[in-house]
Each structure stands twice: as structure tokens, then as C-alpha cells.
């Protein structure tokens, strides 16, 4: 696993996948975005250092993101007036796909071997 892949799997995808939301939802949550970037940035730092606890926490949080997005997808697939909300649906499906890929990828042997101190 090269450095680019480590940065992609430990920093970029974990930060981006929970933040894939429609712009109207992101507009009011600037402090939440900053807190999320700090949390996942710190977790990526600990993953690079080889902490297996950070790996377990990252897998748990990404899995939780998948579950929450699936639970919220069907009730919010339509707007209040009954029309199909395509932006919300696409961003939710993209976030689910990214988080699910990351959960399955982080649980593989080559990632676990990086965690040995």
C-alpha cells in the first residue's frame, strides 16, 4: 500500500463521505463541518501511526453513516410537496456507496497489516 492510497483511505474518503449532502443542508452547519473534519483528520493521523483502535472506530463510524443514510433515504426521497428530491437521493446514494466501500476496504488484510506497530 503506497502513500497515496494510505492518504486516500485514511483521510480523504472518511472526511468526504459523511459530508456528501445537498448544499441547503450544509449551509447552516459550518461548525459541524469543522468538527467532522477535525475528528476524521485526527483519526486518520492515528491510523497512519498504526493504532488499531482508530481503525475499529473508523469502520464503526463509516458503518453507522451507511445505516443512518439508509434509514433517512426513503422518508426524505420526496419533498414536502410530494415531488422527487433528486439532489438528496443522489447525494445519499453517493455517501452510502463511499462509506460502504470504505468499510469493506478497511476490513481487508492489507490494511490490517499496516496497523502492526
Phi, psi and omega per residue, in radians:
X1 nan 2.088 -3.099
X2 -1.498 3.066 -3.053
X3 -1.129 -0.678 3.125
X4 -1.064 -0.776 3.129
X5 -1.148 -0.673 3.117
X6 -1.108 -0.761 3.119
X7 -1.152 -0.682 3.129
X8 -1.125 -0.819 -3.081
X9 -1.393 -0.462 -3.074
X10 -1.706 -0.424 -3.082
X11 -2.105 -0.990 -2.942
X12 -1.190 -1.012 -3.080
X13 -1.125 -0.748 3.107
X14 -1.094 -0.538 3.124
X15 -1.356 -0.705 -3.037
X16 -1.322 -0.702 -2.989
X17 -1.060 -0.734 3.072
X18 -1.282 -0.333 -3.097
X19 -1.561 -0.002 3.110
X20 -1.366 1.636 -3.129
X21 -2.411 2.785 3.036
X22 -1.060 2.568 -3.110
X23 -0.993 -0.563 -3.141
X24 -1.147 -0.484 3.109
X25 -1.445 -0.536 -3.138
X26 -1.379 -0.369 -3.037
X27 -1.053 -0.665 -3.061
X28 -1.648 0.031 -3.032
X29 -2.056 0.830 -3.093
X30 -1.076 -0.755 -3.135
X31 -1.182 -0.602 3.072
X32 -1.143 -0.663 3.100
X33 -1.138 -0.771 3.124
X34 -1.090 -0.763 3.136
X35 -1.111 -0.698 3.139
X36 -1.165 -0.727 3.122
X37 -1.126 -0.716 3.118
X38 -1.141 -0.775 -3.140
X39 -1.067 -0.898 -3.105
X40 -1.285 -0.475 3.029
X41 -1.158 -0.752 3.089
X42 -1.146 -0.682 3.124
X43 -1.158 -0.673 3.068
X44 -1.106 -0.674 3.081
X45 -1.058 -0.784 3.138
X46 -1.214 -0.532 3.045
X47 -1.159 -0.713 3.105
X48 -1.125 -0.514 3.119
X49 -1.400 -0.188 3.071
X50 1.666 0.411 -3.130
X51 -1.456 2.037 -3.135
X52 -1.231 -0.458 3.088
X53 -1.135 -0.662 3.094
X54 -1.165 -0.586 3.080
X55 -1.146 -0.784 3.114
X56 -1.100 -0.725 3.124
X57 -1.150 -0.690 3.123
X58 -1.139 -0.770 3.096
X59 -1.086 -0.742 3.135
X60 -1.090 -0.824 -3.097
X61 -1.175 -0.657 3.099
X62 -1.212 -0.657 3.061
X63 -1.138 -0.680 3.085
X64 -1.122 -0.637 3.082
X65 -1.088 -0.732 3.110
X66 -1.080 -0.819 -3.102
X67 -1.109 -0.794 -3.120
X68 -1.140 -0.736 3.131
X69 -1.136 -0.673 3.088
X70 -1.138 -0.679 3.128
X71 -1.188 -0.546 -3.104
X72 -1.594 -0.206 -3.040
X73 -1.145 -0.943 -3.039
X74 -1.222 -0.678 3.084
X75 -1.174 -0.441 -3.079
X76 -1.882 0.231 -3.108
X77 -1.238 -0.342 3.061
X78 -2.067 2.672 3.092
X79 -1.360 3.119 3.141
X80 -1.108 -0.519 -3.139
X81 -1.518 0.011 3.083
X82 1.677 -0.013 3.140
X83 -1.473 2.697 -3.120
X84 -1.218 2.213 3.139
X85 -1.671 1.570 -3.042
X86 -1.224 -0.628 -3.128
X87 -1.110 -0.839 3.131
X88 -1.099 -0.723 -3.122
X89 -1.125 -0.798 -3.129
X90 -1.144 -0.754 -3.132
X91 -1.187 -0.633 3.101
X92 -1.158 -0.777 3.132
X93 -1.131 -0.660 3.091
X94 -1.140 -0.749 3.124
X95 -1.138 -0.719 3.099
X96 -1.091 -0.775 -3.128
X97 -1.108 -0.786 3.135
X98 -1.103 -0.801 -3.115
X99 -1.178 -0.707 3.125
X100 -1.146 -0.737 3.067
X101 -1.046 -0.758 -3.119
X102 -1.155 -0.712 3.101
X103 -1.065 -0.819 -3.131
X104 -1.189 -0.600 -3.124
X105 -1.307 -0.698 -3.117
X106 -1.222 -0.345 -3.116
X107 -1.569 0.155 -3.141
X108 -1.523 2.884 -3.024
X109 -1.153 -0.701 -3.085
X110 -1.131 -0.533 3.069
X111 -1.292 -0.747 -3.132
X112 -1.099 -0.576 3.119
X113 -1.216 -0.427 3.066
X114 -1.240 -0.343 -3.079
X115 -1.450 -0.142 3.140
X116 -1.269 2.207 -3.132
X117 -1.468 nan nan
